[in-house]
Structures are given as C-alpha cells and as structure tokens.
Amino acid sequence: MSDCLFCKIVNKESPADFIYEDDTLVVFKDIRPAAPVHLLLVPKKHIRSVNDLEDGDRDILAELFMVAKDMAREMGVDRSGYKLLFNVEKGGGQIIFHLHLHLIGGWKR
C-alpha cells in the first residue's frame, strides 16, 4: 500500500532504526514509547488489522511471537516482565492500519 507508513518503513522508504529483520518482519523502537522498552514488530506483508488475518498468515503470527520472545530477552525484560499488545481498529486504539505487535516493558517495580 503506497500510503501505509509501515509499508514505507519495511521497504526502507521511510527511516527507522531496525533492531531486527528477517524475511517475515522487522523490529524497531516506537517513536512515542509508552515504557522504557517499547518495540514494534511489523510484518513485511501488509495486513491491515487482526480482523484481516487469513489462514495463510499463521506462520507470520508464529514468527511475531517467537521474535518478540527473543527481543524481550535481548532488551533485558524477559525475566522482569513485559506486555505484548495488538491494537485492533480505531476503537481498540489502532492508529496505523498495518498489523503490528507492541512489546512494552522495562518498568522498575
């Protein structure tokens, strides 16, 4: 999608400092972090929302969760705890309509 910010980031047409990239997804820091650690895990395939997932997208979902686990370990929040969050549609807080998973953590308790 030509007007999708995350498609532009995935295609390296808009800047983002990738922490991780593979054939399926990219990971970068949120520009408006809600916590000391706030990463966005974004599939390279444009999927508008959780509501638009298809059966063929199961491998993408599995990759999102496995990479999130690895990123939590790399960022040092795997033992202290973190949140994984999908915002779905406007009423659920989705602002950019390209599926993405938030990894949020790093609070001192």
C-alpha positions as CSV (number, residue, x, y, z in Angstrom):
1,M,0.0,0.0,0.0
2,S,1.6,3.2,-1.2
3,D,0.3,5.4,1.7
4,C,1.0,3.0,4.5
5,L,3.7,4.3,6.9
6,F,4.8,0.8,8.0
7,C,5.0,-0.4,4.4
8,K,7.3,2.5,3.7
9,I,9.4,1.6,6.7
10,V,9.5,-2.0,5.7
11,N,10.5,-1.0,2.2
12,K,13.1,1.4,3.6
13,E,11.4,4.4,2.0
14,S,10.9,6.0,5.5
15,P,13.6,5.9,8.2
16,A,13.6,3.6,11.1
17,D,16.4,2.1,13.1
18,F,15.8,-1.7,12.7
19,I,16.8,-3.7,15.7
20,Y,16.0,-7.0,13.9
21,E,15.0,-8.0,10.3
22,D,14.3,-11.3,8.7
23,D,12.3,-12.5,5.6
24,T,9.0,-12.1,7.5
25,L,9.2,-9.0,9.7
26,V,11.2,-6.0,11.0
27,V,11.6,-4.7,14.6
28,F,12.2,-1.1,15.6
29,K,11.7,1.3,18.5
30,D,8.4,3.1,18.8
31,I,8.9,6.8,18.3
32,R,6.5,7.6,21.1
33,P,7.4,5.0,23.7
34,A,5.0,4.1,26.4
35,A,7.7,2.5,28.5
36,P,11.5,2.2,28.8
37,V,11.3,-0.6,26.3
38,H,8.8,-0.2,23.5
39,L,9.4,-2.1,20.3
40,L,7.2,-2.5,17.2
41,L,7.2,-5.9,15.4
42,V,5.9,-5.3,11.9
43,P,5.2,-8.0,9.3
44,K,6.6,-7.2,5.9
45,K,3.4,-8.4,4.3
46,H,0.7,-5.7,4.5
47,I,-2.1,-7.0,6.7
48,R,-4.5,-4.2,7.6
49,S,-5.6,-5.4,11.1
50,V,-6.0,-8.6,13.2
51,N,-9.5,-8.6,11.6
52,D,-7.9,-9.1,8.2
53,L,-5.8,-12.1,9.1
54,E,-6.2,-15.1,6.8
55,D,-5.4,-18.8,7.4
56,G,-2.3,-18.4,5.3
57,D,-1.0,-15.8,7.8
58,R,-0.5,-18.3,10.7
59,D,3.3,-18.5,10.1
60,I,3.6,-14.7,10.3
61,L,1.8,-14.8,13.7
62,A,4.1,-17.5,15.0
63,E,7.1,-15.6,13.8
64,L,5.9,-12.4,15.6
65,F,5.6,-14.2,18.9
66,M,8.9,-16.1,18.6
67,V,10.8,-12.9,17.7
68,A,9.0,-11.0,20.5
69,K,10.3,-13.6,23.0
70,D,13.8,-13.2,21.6
71,M,13.6,-9.4,21.6
72,A,12.4,-9.4,25.2
73,R,15.5,-11.4,26.2
74,E,17.8,-9.1,24.2
75,M,16.3,-6.0,25.7
76,G,16.7,-7.5,29.2
77,V,13.0,-7.6,30.1
78,D,12.3,-11.3,29.7
79,R,12.6,-12.1,33.4
80,S,11.2,-8.8,34.8
81,G,8.2,-9.0,32.6
82,Y,6.7,-7.3,29.5
83,K,3.4,-6.8,27.6
84,L,2.6,-7.9,24.1
85,L,-0.2,-5.9,22.6
86,F,-2.2,-5.7,19.4
87,N,-4.5,-2.6,18.9
88,V,-7.4,-3.6,16.7
89,E,-9.4,-1.0,14.8
90,K,-9.9,2.6,15.8
91,G,-12.0,1.7,18.9
92,G,-9.1,-0.5,20.1
93,G,-6.5,2.2,19.6
94,Q,-5.1,1.2,16.2
95,I,-3.7,4.3,14.5
96,I,-1.6,2.8,11.7
97,F,-3.6,0.2,9.7
98,H,-0.8,-2.3,9.2
99,L,-0.7,-5.2,11.6
100,H,1.9,-4.7,14.3
101,L,2.7,-6.1,17.7
102,H,3.9,-3.8,20.6
103,L,6.5,-5.2,23.0
104,I,6.4,-3.0,26.1
105,G,8.3,-3.3,29.3
106,G,11.2,-2.2,31.4
107,W,9.4,-0.6,34.3
108,K,11.1,-0.8,37.7
109,R,8.9,-2.5,40.3
